[in-house]
């Protein structure tokens, strides 16, 4: 049976494939192979540029041929490497043999033993994976994240002057403004994104146990530590972790996953708030022709986008949590548990991408129901009690909190007239009474 959207085990490659396929060039098996070739080729070129004595005669004009191996990498090449792997039972060695075969075809066989020279598999994996992760973040995640933030900024500006009843502990509280409440999420997301940008994309490069043993024994006159740092930082644009064991310690990658998890958690908080506002009828939703809300109840328009987002972001966070807690732990100089886990880093990104897109879809469907928002304010005049007792405190009025508490906790509806009657009964200056009478749930919204 050939793989299709209908028989894929994971929904990120099945039901949601259309929303996640942009991640394939960075997190698929073929992508990992391509990035391994990139590192192997650029490493070989870097050795030529030293140059090692045996590579001094390598014609720099042939560099482009080698780079074509990853620049024009496709499904045919990926399949050829998988065929080699069936024999080697080793994925990185299969890449090495593929490059050597291509060098034979190019007439460069005299130099091919310097492919993968002095390296261990993790010198390739621990540069290829952070390289692909960095590119995937920049090319796929960041643009969608920016769209969500831009939409929130737009809504915050559009609704900045809409007064709204706040709720603390689920109870009516001092009024706020809808735009301000949205801006809270904008600031939270931006601050976490700033932290995200400060996390290095770190790579390991240093031989079997991180000490350049093979390099040093072959060419002791070369400063291999300086070479490795220059190769990783200048050639690949990554942070060179040193010293390391056989593997990169993944501390920076764990920090990245933890930070992405925090961003997702903020978005879950946002999803739940908008879900609640919709349930309170503060928002209607744009209806798509032919769309069904419930299989049984024809009237329903469910907030499915925010629910879909919350579910997928939760899935992503569960995986990010495992990645960030597992990857930095490895027995002695290396065990193999990181390898299998690293193959799954595209999965939480896929769920995150689905979640971001669902949140954006939900935000674009919102229709403000200002009448309902105003109605809630009109029915909750008791929330201005805070304002009244604060002014009475300022004026030195005795026990103002207790006076308002006694009034507002009666089992009767507090209205504009109720408060006006209370204010007019107070033994205070008329100018203060006028000031207090001007306060309403609609204008008591702070700064």
N, C-alpha and C positions, 0 to 999 in steps of 0.2 A: 504494500500500500504506500503510495507516494504521499508525502506530507502536504497537507492543505490546511486552510483556516478552520475547516470543520473537524479534522481529526488531530489537530495539535493538542498536546496535553496541557500546555500552559495557555491561558487566555491572552497573554501578551503577544503570543505568536499566532493566536487563533482569532477569537472574537475581536480583539483590540489591535490586530496587526496594522490596520490602516493608520492608527494613531501612534504606533511605536516604530514603524519601519525606518524612520529617519535615524534611529539609534543603531541599526544594523551595521553601517560602515565603521562603527567604533567598538561595538561590543559583541559582535558575532564571532563564530569560530574562524570564518574567512578573514574577518578584520584583524583578529589576533595574529593570524599567520602573516598577513600583509605587514603589520607593524613589526613583527619579528624580522622579516626580510629587510625592512627599512633600517632597523638597528644594525643588523649584520652587515649590510652594504655600507652604511655610513661609518661603521667601525673599521671595515677594511680600507675605506678611503682615507680615514684618519691615520691609519698605519702607513699608508703610502705617503702621506703628507709629512710624516716625521722627518725623513723616511726611514723605515727599517732598511738595512743594507740590501736585503734580498728583494725589496720592492722599489729600489731606487730607479730601476729601469721601466717601471710601470708607466705607461703613457697616460697623463691626466686627461687626454682627449677621450679615453675609454671610460671615464667615470660615468658619463651620461648613459652608456650601455647598461652599466650596473644599476643605476638609479631607475632605469626603465622597468626593472624587475618589480619594483613596488609602485612606481607611478602608473604603470599600465596593468597592474595586478587585477585579475578577474577570476571568475568561477572556474575556468579551465585550469588555471595555475593552482588554485586552491585544491582542486580535485587531484591534480598530479602530486601535490605534496602529501595529501592524505593517502594516496597509493603507496608512496615511499614509506609513510609511517606504518603501514600494515606490515612492512618488513622490519623496520627498525624498532617498532613498538616504543618510539620516543619522538615526541612532537617537535622538539627543537632540533634534534639531530636530523630529522627529515627536512627541515628548512635548510640546514647546512648542506646536505647532500644535493638538494634541489639547486642551490646557488652554484655549487661546484659543477653540476651537470651543465648549467647554463654557461658557466665560464669556459667549459670544454667547447661548447658550441660557438662561443665568441673567439676562440683561439687564445684564451687567457689561462690555459691549464697550468702553465709554469708558475703561476702565482696563487693557485687555488687553495693550497694548504695554509694560507694565512687568513682564510675565512674562518671565523670562530677561534682565532689563534689565542691560546691562553685563557679562554673563557669557560665558564660553567653556564648551564642553562639559565640560571637565575640572573646572570648579567644581561641576558636577552629579555627574559620575561619581566624583570623588575625595572626595565627601561621602556619596553614596548607597552606594558599595561598602563603605567602612569602617563605615557605619551598619548595613548588612545583615550584615556580618561580625561586628560586635559582638553584634548580636541573635541571630544564628545560633549563636555561641559560647555565649551565656548560656542560650538556650532549648533547644538540642539537645546540644551537645558536653558542657557542664559537668555536666548531670544524669547522663549515661551514664558519664562519667569518675568522678563521685562514687560511682556504684553499684559500679564496679570496685574503687575504693579501700576502700569500706565492706566489700565482700566479703573483701578481703584482710585488713582489720583483724579481721574476724570469725574468719577461719581462723587468723590469727596468735594470737588469744586462745584459741581452742579447742584449738590444738595447741602452746601455749606450753611445756608440760612434757614433750613427746615428744622423748626423746633420739634423735639420728640421727647416723650416721656422716657426717662431712664428707669431701669429696674436693677436693684441690687437685692440679692437673695430672692429674686423673682418677684419682689414687691415694688410698687411704685416708689420712685425716688426722685431727687432733684432733677428737673428737666435738663436735657442736653440738646445737641444738634446732630442730626443724622450725618452730615458731612464730617463733623469732628470725630464721630465714632468710627467712621471708615478710615480717617486719617491716622487713627491709632494703629491700625493694621499696616498702613503704608510705612510708617516710621519703624515699626517692629521688623518688617520684612527687609527694609533697607539697611538697618543696623546689622542684622544677621548676615546680609549679603556682603557688607563691608568686611565683616570678620572672615567670611568665606574667601574673599579675595586675598586675604593676608596669609592663607595657608599655602605653603610651598607644594608644588608637584614634585615629589621627591623620588629619586631613582638610585638604585645600587649598581655599582660597577667596580669589581675588584677581584675577580677570580673565585676559585672554589670555596675559600673561607674568608674572602674579603681582604686578603693581604697581598694580592698581586704576586703570589708565590711563583707561578709559572712564568709570568712576564719578567720578574726579577732575575730568575735563574737563567733565562735565555739572553736577556739584555740588561745586565746590572748597571750599565752606564746611563740608562734612561730614567728620568724621574717619572715613574709610572703613576704615582699619586697625582701629580700635576697634570699628566696626560688625561687620566680618567676624569678629573674635575673639568678640564677644558672640554673634553668630548661631551660629557653629559650636559654641562651648562651652556656652552657656546654652540655646539652642533645640534643638540636636541632641545635646548631651552628649558631644561629641568634642573631641579636642585640636587646636587650630588651629596648623598648621605655617606659619611665616612667618619669613623670606622663602622663597619657592619660585620655580620657573620656571613654565611653564604647568601642570605637574603636581605632585602631591605627590611627595616624593622617595622614599617607600615604605620608608624605613629602619626605621621602627617596625613596619610590616607584615612586613618581612623578619625582624625580631627575633622577631615572633610565630610565623612559620612555622618558624624555627630552633628555637624553644622547643618547639613542638608536635612537631617532628621528634625532639628529645631525649626527650620523654615517650614517643613511639612506640618509640624505641630501647630505653628501659627496659622497656617492655612486651614487646618482642621478646626481650629477655634473660630476662624472666619466663616467656614462652611456651616458650622452649627449655629452661629448667630444669625446668618441670613436665612437658614432653614426655620429658625424660630420666628424671625420677623415675618416670613411668609405665612407661617401658621397663625400669626396674630393679625393677618390681613393687612400688614403695613405695605406689602408688595403683592401685586398680581404678577403673572408671568405671561410673556408672549406665547401664544399658542401656535404650534406648527400644524399646518393643514394635514389632517389624517392621523395625527398623533393620538395615542390612547393613554389616559392616565391610570385607569384601573380597568381590569377585565370584567369587573362586576358593577362598578359605580360610574355611570357615564359622566357625572358632573365633575369628577376629580381631575385636577391638574397637579400632579405630584412634583415636589422639588427634587426630582431625580438627579439632576446634575450635581447639586451639592452633596447628595447622599453618595453618588458614585465617586465623587472626589474624596469624600471622607473615607470610604472603604479602601480605595486604592492607595491613598496616602498612608493609611494605617498599615497596609500590607508592606509598603515601601519601608516604613519605619521599623517594622519587625525585622526586616532583612538588614537594613542599615545598622540596627542595634547589634545583630549577630556579627556583621562584618567588622564593626569598630571594636567589639570586645574580643573577637577571636584572632584577627589578623596580627595584632602585636605580640601574640603569644606563640612561641615556637621552641621546642625542646632543644637545648644546647645550641649547636651551630646551625641546625636546620632540621625540621621534619617536613613531611609532605602535605600537612593539612591545609596550608595556605593555598596550594595549587588548585585544589578542587573548589575552594571557597572563592578564589579570585575569578574563576570562570563564571560566577553568578553575579558579578557586580552590575551587569547590564539589566538584571531583573528589577532591582529596586528603582533604577533610573526609569525603566519602562512604566512601572506603577506610578512613579512620581509624575512622569510626563502625562499619563492618562489623567491623573488627579488635577494637574495644572490646567489642562485643556477643559476638563469638566467644570472646574471653578469658573474659568473664563466664559464658558458657554452659559452657565447659570447667571453670571453677572450681566451678560448681554441680554438676557431674557427679562430682567427686572423692570417692572412698571410701578412707579411710585403711586401708592394709594394715599394721597395726602389727606383726604377726608377722614379716613380711619385714624390716622396719626393725630389729627386735630381733635377728633372725637374723644380719643383717650386722654388728651390733655384737658379737655373741657370737663371730663368726668372725674378728674383727679386734682381738684383745687387744693386738697390737703397738702400737696407737695410744696406749696409756697410757705408752709408753716415755718420751715427752716429760715427763710428770708425774714419773715416777720419777727421771729424771736431773736434773730441776730441784730436787727435794727433796735429792738427793745433793749437788748444788752448794751448796745452802744449808748442808748439814752439813759442808762442807769435804772431802767424799770425793774421793780422787784420780781424775782422768780419768773422770768419770761418763758423759759423752757417749760416749766411746769404748767404755766397758763395755757400755752399752745397744746401741750400734751393732753391736758384735760379736755380741751375743745375738740381736737382731731381724733381722739380715740373713742368718742361716743359712737354708738351704733346708728348714727344718722349720716346721710350724705352731706359732705362738706361742699358747699357751692360758693360762687362769687358772693352771693347775698349773705351766706352764713359768715364768711370772713369779714365782709363789710360791716355787718352788725357788730361783730366782735371788735373790730378796729375802732368803730365809732363809740364803743362803750368804754374805751381806755382813757385814763386820765393822763393824756399826753398832749403836746402842742399840736395845733391843727396842721401846721406844715409837715410834721412827721406823719400825721394821719394821712395826709394827701399823698405823701411819698409811699406809704404802705399800700394805700388803695390802688396805686398805679401798677402794683406788681401782679403779674398773672403767670400761669404756667407757660404761656407762649413767650414771654419776654424774660423769664427768670432762667436764663440759660448760661450764665457765666461769661467767660471770655473765650 
